[in-house]
Amino acid sequence: MSERRQLINLAYRLLGSLTDAEDAVQETYARWYAMSPRRQQAIESPGAWLTKVAGRICLDLLGSARARRESYVGEWIPEPLPDHTEWINVPPGGTTADPADRITLDESINMAFLVVLESMTPAERVAFILHDVFGYPFAEVAEIVGRTPAACRQLASSARRRIRAPQAPAVPAARQPGTVRDFKQAWEAKDIDALIGLLDPDATAIVDGGGVVSAGIRPIEGGEQIARYMIAIAGMASDLTILERTVNGRPGLVAQQDGVTVTVAAFEVAGDRIEHIWAVRNPEKLRPWTVMS
């Protein structure tokens, strides 16, 4: 894995936004190239230096992001990522800014995991991601976070408890696509009974419009309420095309109107029912899903 890709992988998990991750990495390299050749040569491990600086930039961004998200219109959901094998309509000889070329798709980027990360303090998140996901020793984490190694160990431990608490029983990977596909077909058929049957009675749906497009300000709670919401959307947008796509490494759905992606939905399945839906409608977060000419 290239050095730059490693930094973007780290920054995306820390920030939950590909755009912010790219900005953080760009700033990291800007600081490197701002140094004189003599200072650069004096650094024993440029890769470790870049990681340390990127981590500190992300830590600062997380602090300001918490303040920005307090004024965010409606619910904030991490930016969804596509799978590069499902990139749509790439023109012959054309190029895309496919984030799957830069982000390693594993369990640490599934939507449920990223949403839990949002509940952590900036220091907890940085300590946990650096140590538990990327394997950095606490001595190095301490230099980035500005705490002692013992304090970073406590931060990571606290973060682990947050991760474990809301976890649903594991669902065999082979069953998840079938559940999401059944949901898609029921939605297209406007079959409210089938939708209710696929949703856990206590399911929640969160829609992120960012104040740019219409979306619920608060989570939709209850399987029946979610089903009625989905039927209402289908009734208002008769030209909606629903596609099965991988979203952050898991089965998901993409809604398009006139070939333009307007919604990306991620799911959490427990047993044979859907417990959580995260639907991103904010067009600023759908940039990775837009074909680049």
PyMOL commands that set and color helices and strands:
alter all, ss='L'
color gray80, all
select helices_A, chain A and resi 3-15+18-34+37-42+46-70+84-86+99-101+107-109+111-117+122-133+138-145+149-164+176-189+192-198+223-236+283-285+287-289
alter helices_A, ss='H'
color red, helices_A
select strands_A, chain A and resi 199-208+220-221+240-247+250-257+260-270+273-280
alter strands_A, ss='S'
color yellow, strands_A
deselect
rebuild
show_as cartoon
